[in-house]
Amino acid sequence: MALEITTANFEETVINSDKPVLVDFWAEWCGPCRMVGPIVDELQADYEGKAVVGKVNVDDEQEIAAKYGIRNIPTILFFKGGEIVDKNVGVAPKADLAKKMDTLL
């Protein structure tokens, strides 16, 4: 399972991470998010120890979603060194997301 990212752990987990970070912005009521969720969980297992893979529930963490201008979900942001370096909006195949992660390693 991907790490649950909240306001309480966002800075430590994402901004201060010494590894690349994938953050999936999602909501329980979002159909496409339910399609992406298992892919994100697989990526977490694939990149264990090499990258951080987490999820932000936009209903519970509206402050984080607003800070990063999340208007459509699912949105996946890729961070490196605390900065957004790539993003994906909507459903994407695992291979596409993995390719983006590989470029950050």
Backbone hydrogen bonds, N-H to C=O, Kabsch-Sander energy under -0.5 kcal/mol:
donor,donor_aa,acceptor,acceptor_aa,energy
3,L,53,V,-2.2
5,I,3,L,-0.6
5,I,55,K,-3.2
10,F,6,T,-1.5
13,T,9,N,-2.9
14,V,10,F,-3.2
15,I,10,F,-1.1
16,N,11,E,-2.8
17,S,14,V,-0.7
21,V,79,F,-2.5
22,L,52,V,-2.8
23,V,21,V,-0.5
23,V,77,L,-2.8
24,D,22,L,-0.5
24,D,54,G,-2.7
25,F,23,V,-0.6
25,F,75,T,-3.3
26,W,24,D,-0.6
26,W,56,V,-2.4
30,C,27,A,-1.3
31,G,29,W,-0.7
34,R,30,C,-1.4
34,R,31,G,-0.6
35,M,31,G,-1.0
36,V,32,P,-1.8
37,G,33,C,-2.6
39,I,35,M,-0.5
40,V,36,V,-2.4
41,D,37,G,-2.2
42,E,38,P,-2.1
43,L,39,I,-2.5
44,Q,40,V,-2.2
45,A,41,D,-1.7
46,D,42,E,-2.6
47,Y,43,L,-2.4
48,E,45,A,-0.9
50,K,47,Y,-2.4
51,A,47,Y,-2.2
52,V,20,P,-2.8
54,G,22,L,-2.9
55,K,3,L,-2.8
56,V,24,D,-3.0
58,V,26,W,-2.9
58,V,56,V,-0.8
61,E,57,N,-2.5
65,A,61,E,-1.9
66,A,62,Q,-2.6
67,K,63,E,-2.2
68,Y,64,I,-1.7
69,G,66,A,-1.3
70,I,65,A,-2.8
71,R,69,G,-0.7
75,T,25,F,-1.4
76,I,88,N,-3.4
77,L,23,V,-2.5
77,L,75,T,-0.5
78,F,86,D,-2.7
79,F,21,V,-3.3
79,F,77,L,-0.5
80,K,83,E,-2.4
83,E,80,K,-1.4
85,V,78,F,-3.2
86,D,78,F,-1.2
88,N,76,I,-2.5
90,G,74,P,-3.5
96,D,93,P,-0.6
97,L,93,P,-1.7
98,A,94,K,-2.9
99,K,95,A,-2.1
100,K,96,D,-1.7
101,M,97,L,-2.1
102,D,98,A,-2.9
103,T,99,K,-1.5
104,L,100,K,-0.6
104,L,101,M,-1.4
105,L,101,M,-0.7
105,L,102,D,-0.7
